[in-house]
Amino acid sequence: MASFKDWFNEDEDDIFMGSPKSKFFDVSREASKDIVEEEIDKIIEKLAVLEMIISEGKGESFDINQYIQDYTLDNMAEVKAMKKGLYVEFTGEIICRLDS
């Protein structure tokens, strides 16, 4: 039996299990449109807050998109792991809402 860790690190091309990203989109296609819209709105709000925090005190010439691109290039493995974790988190949020 595969452990959670195995699922989290699974092959992106495994058609039977799928990646955290593919599972998120599978769940979001099957869930109610209202639930998915509300959860995506929460994601956008979280992103807005994080961008505001990062940009705080940096001045008008600060380019957040360049900052994010540079950070991603310097920390690719960690970013990929975090991205998978966030897909799992967001999928869980949608699934939890299905019972309510």
N, C-alpha and C positions, 0 to 999 in steps of 0.2 A: 504494500500500500504506500502510495506517495505521500510524503509529508508536505506541510504547508511550504516549507523552504524549497522543496523540489518544484512545487507549483509556481512559486514566485520566480524561480530561476529557470523555468521551462524554456524549451525551444520555441522561439517566436513563430515558427512555421508549423507547429504541431496542430493539425486540423481537428484533433479530437479534444484537446484541452484548450488551446488558444492562449494567447498572452493576456496579461492584465488589461492591456489596451483593448483587445478584441472582446474580452468579457464585458468591459465597461460599455462598449457600443452595442453588444448583444442585449444587455440588460436595458440600456437606455432606449433601444428600439421597441422593446416589449412592454416597458412601463408606461404608465399614463403620461400623456403629453404635459399635463399640468405639473406633475411631480418632477419630471425631467427639467422643465423650464425653471422651476423653483430652485432645483439643485444647481443648475448651470448658473443661475443668477447669484447664488451663494459663492460659487467658484470665481465669478467675475468680480464680486465684491471683495473677496479675499485677495485676488490679484491686484485690485485697485489700491487696497490698503498697503500691501507689500511694496508696490511701486512708490507710493507716497513715502513710506518709511525709508526706502533706499535713496530716494531723491532729496529727502529733507536736508536742507543746508548745503546742497551741492551747487547752487547757482543756476542761472538760466542756460549756460552753455553745456550743462551736464546732459549727455545722451544716454538715457537709460537702456535703449535697445543695444547700443554698442557695449555698454557695461555688461548686460546680460549675455551677449554673444561672446565677449572675452571671458567671462566667468565660466560659461559653458565649455568653451574650448580648453580652459585650464583645469576643469574638474569633470570631464566627460563621464567617467565611471560613476562618480557620486551622483551626478545629475540624472543619469539613466536609472540608477537604483531608486532615487527619490521619486522620479516620474512614475515608475512602476508602483511604488508604494502609494502614491496619490491616486492612481487609477484604481487600486484596490480599495482605498478609503472612499472614494467617490462612488464606486460601485456599491459598496456596503451601505452608504447613505441612501441610495435609491432603493435598494432591496429592503432596508428597514422601513422605508416609507410605504412600501407596497401593502403592508399589513394594517396600516392605519386608515 
